[in-house]
Amino acid sequence: QVQLVESGGGLVQAGGSLRLSCVTSGIIFSIRAVGWYRQAPGKQRELVATIISGGNTNYADSVKGRFTISRDNAKNTAVYLQMNSLKPEDTAVYYCNVISGPYNSWGQGTQVTVSS
């Protein structure tokens, strides 16, 4: 069973930085994509950043130039999201996502709150 555990969220002032981590376990199929999504109160979950197999990255326009997604390619893949120049509108629950074989797996989420 695939498990994803996020950490690194918290409260930060606008302009500050946070680094989210996602540690995975139980992955037995080849990973097709890893990513971070977020969901703010009253809004739908949205893509923040992804890495697809081959290494290509994709970012939401709202975070380009401020956030960086990276991946540790060891057997137990870890996924990171470095968030700089944070804005109040970045406040949300951030979710790790891994697509491996036929499975689309999600973590439990970590809260990021940016104060103005």
Phi and psi in degrees as a GROMACS rama.xvg file:
@    title "Ramachandran Plot"
@    xaxis  label "Phi"
@    yaxis  label "Psi"
@TYPE xy
-74.4261  133.369  VAL-2
-128.541  137.863  GLN-3
-124.977  130.014  LEU-4
-126.319  115.267  VAL-5
-91.5155  154.835  GLU-6
-155.854  168.861  SER-7
105.02  -6.19608  GLY-8
-71.9926  172.876  GLY-9
163.003  -166.137  GLY-10
-103.871  129.836  LEU-11
-142.981  151.041  VAL-12
-78.4153  154.799  GLN-13
-54.7242  137.594  ALA-14
92.708  -11.6888  GLY-15
-83.1359  -175.057  GLY-16
-132.014  152.002  SER-17
-142.917  154.066  LEU-18
-125.095  116.131  ARG-19
-91.0984  144.04  LEU-20
-125.439  148.407  SER-21
-135.803  112.74  CYS-22
-100.463  132.502  VAL-23
-112.158  158.096  THR-24
-152.783  157.229  SER-25
80.3604  9.52721  GLY-26
-81.6598  121.968  ILE-27
-117.431  -13.8324  ILE-28
-101.687  160.051  PHE-29
-61.2868  138.836  SER-30
-81.7178  126.877  ILE-31
-93.9642  -32.6058  ARG-32
-163.048  149.666  ALA-33
-129.972  153.545  VAL-34
-168.056  172.834  GLY-35
-121.701  136.355  TRP-36
-126.474  164.448  TYR-37
-143.759  154.866  ARG-38
-138.647  116.409  GLN-39
-90.1898  157.906  ALA-40
-55.4844  129.669  PRO-41
77.9905  4.59442  GLY-42
-122.143  162.864  LYS-43
-78.6511  156.483  GLN-44
-65.4882  137.184  ARG-45
-131.436  154.194  GLU-46
-71.3091  136.989  LEU-47
-105.062  -53.7504  VAL-48
-162.262  146.63  ALA-49
-139.095  155.974  THR-50
-124.611  123.437  ILE-51
-98.8087  163.971  ILE-52
-56.1552  135.516  SER-53
104.092  -17.6911  GLY-54
98.8041  -2.33796  GLY-55
-68.245  137.884  ASN-56
-110.601  154.566  THR-57
-140.875  134.097  ASN-58
-126.101  147.349  TYR-59
-63.7817  144.852  ALA-60
-56.9023  -33.8898  ASP-61
-69.6347  -16.1434  SER-62
-116.901  -4.12165  VAL-63
-57.7054  134.378  LYS-64
85.4392  -11.4207  GLY-65
-116.11  -33.9549  ARG-66
-110.014  148.204  PHE-67
-135.208  125.211  THR-68
-97.1178  142.42  ILE-69
-145.736  165.4  SER-70
-141.706  137.77  ARG-71
-94.0636  120.031  ASP-72
-89.5027  18.8094  ASN-73
-65.9377  171.61  ALA-74
-55.0245  -49.1442  LYS-75
-89.3309  88.2474  ASN-76
-58.0422  135.465  THR-77
-115.591  144.663  ALA-78
-124.669  137.281  VAL-79
-125.357  154.596  TYR-80
-136.425  108.478  LEU-81
-87.7171  121.443  GLN-82
-117.489  116.005  MET-83
-116.058  163.573  ASN-84
49.368  49.1482  SER-85
-64.9207  146.494  LEU-86
-121.243  156.036  LYS-87
-55.128  -32.7637  PRO-88
-71.7217  -6.05226  GLU-89
-82.6129  -6.17028  ASP-90
-61.4709  125.15  THR-91
-178.688  171.191  ALA-92
-89.1942  127.773  VAL-93
-103.364  131.948  TYR-94
-118.594  136.907  TYR-95
-87.0185  144.117  CYS-96
-136.88  134.759  ASN-97
-132.114  129.385  VAL-98
-108.839  114.785  ILE-99
-134.038  124.003  SER-100
55.4182  -129.652  GLY-101
-88.318  4.20197  PRO-102
-104.068  138.738  TYR-103
-118.553  105.293  ASN-104
-111.431  144.793  SER-105
-127.165  147.502  TRP-106
-83.8617  -178.999  GLY-107
-84.8017  -12.8634  GLN-108
96.7817  150.45  GLY-109
-135.383  134.024  THR-110
-80.6204  131.834  GLN-111
-119.764  124.214  VAL-112
-125.331  124.149  THR-113
-113.738  118.97  VAL-114
-93.1654  148.062  SER-115
